[in-house]
Amino acid sequence: MSLGGSDVIIPIMGITGCGKSTFISKLLREETDIVGHNLSSRTSGIDFFPLEYEDGRRIFLLDTPGFDDTFRSDADILKEIAFVLAQTYRKKINVAGIVYMHRITDNRISGTSLRNLTVLKSLCGESAFPRIVLVSSMWDLLAEEPKLHEEATTRELELRSTNEFWGSLCRGGSQVARWTGDEHSTLGVIDHIMTTYEATDNEVLKIQKELVDQGKCLEETEAGKAINQILEEAKSRHREDIQNVSTSRQMALENGDTLLAQEMENDLDRVRKELRNIQRSQVKMKINMDTLVQEKTTEYDRLLKEVRREQHNISLAVQQYRVEQQRVLRERQENETALTEARVFSERSRCDLRENAVKVSREEAARLAIERKNLDEVDEELQQQFEEEQTLLEERREELEKRLRRDRRKELIKKNSIPFLTLLAGLGVTIGGGILINPAMIGAGSGMIVSGAQKLDFDRKKKNKEENEETKLNLDEVD
């Protein structure tokens, strides 16, 4: 099935630790550590998770890193986000909306949060502000703390009313939502985005227009300028630090404090290294769309091959778990059979002893009674041994079931990533029989919640539809 048309993407943005992976895990009914460690360790931090909307459309959730990542520069992160947004735009896949998350438990807006908000606004452009949902997280931690909840409500009001925070976004049409950490509020955010998307004309993000339609270099885009401004400010601080530390080092040398001078020299080396990294980051943004595509499609092609290998290896592991499960089940059944046979033998022996007891002397009857007692002890020991072995086997079965379920979910996540990776690698836009997770019929007035274990194989659905049509035609012919 083709990838595109009615399919959409929803980037999930915000600083590190604001709850992005947990938010996605609630939608997918998946463990957070699986969601948070899918592809991001081998890219500049973006993971892709497809799920099925109520009408069969696919939503690709983009778990993006914040512009405060420990291991990736802001320039690398912007390049990655810009490429994904531009490449999907070129392939006619629309952005339905953006979820921007913020911890309501933060006592103040940090400089990091302000930088992320600045980039968000520049990335989207004012015309796309109505597509943004500003989601405050961690409300569930305050549910039983009235005073803290009241303080959080005050902070929320400050966020909404302060222009540099959420104020300009809210006035531009962005909506605010409280996320309480449960499935209901998670689905509510996605439903709002999809409802807004369906009710309005598609609004292209500013960076998509700039890169694809206007042919700008990344540094010429508004988001690029925002990042560059942040880098320039950092450069200015580093240069000032270098000057101050150099002066202090010279004074230490003049005073004969070589140890302090060496420590300051180490500080200088560190700051100079950071300054060089900033300069390299600025160079990285001097890139146009063609070069960006060439660079990133190569990376995603390599990643696609890795994911396919991993999917294959996980599939082999799943098969091994199933073989081991069958072995455990057989051993349990063999134990039950052995115990049953032992009980039958014991009961026959008891019957023989009882019959013989009435025909023998008193001394012989006493000996037979001892034999019956020994049989009882053996039966008791066998029962205890059986229960212990069955308990161990049951624990092993449960562990295998847990591993099987976990690896099966990993396998599905890898498989679900492949269509999107294929698109980003520039190799085509075929779904390839991918299985999508339908966490619920998300829309308002939807029917029953669907289990997270239930999936939809689009190829199979298509075949079933064709088979039904063929059956209908055959029945019509009979009539």
VENLIN-V725153 format. One record per pair of residues at least 24 apart in sequence whose C-alpha atoms are under 6 Angstrom apart, sorted by the first residue. I is the first residue (numbers start at 0). J is the second residue. If there is no record, write none. Layout:
i	j
I	J
I	J
This chain:
i	j
0	429
0	430
1	429
1	430
2	428
2	429
2	430
3	92
6	56
6	57
7	58
7	92
7	93
7	94
7	95
8	58
8	59
8	60
8	94
8	95
9	60
9	94
9	95
9	96
9	97
10	60
10	61
10	97
11	61
11	62
11	98
12	63
12	99
13	65
13	99
13	100
14	65
15	65
17	101
17	102
25	182
27	438
28	451
43	76
47	416
50	435
50	436
50	437
51	436
51	437
53	440
53	441
66	115
74	280
85	207
95	196
96	130
96	131
96	192
97	131
98	132
99	133
99	134
100	134
100	135
101	135
101	136
102	135
102	136
103	135
103	136
118	222
121	221
121	222
122	205
122	206
122	222
123	204
123	205
124	205
127	202
128	168
128	171
128	172
128	173
129	172
129	173
131	173
132	173
132	174
132	175
133	175
134	175
134	176
134	177
135	177
135	178
136	178
138	179
139	179
190	442
216	286
216	287
217	284
217	286
218	284
218	285
296	424
296	425
299	424
300	424
303	420
310	410
310	413
317	403
432	458
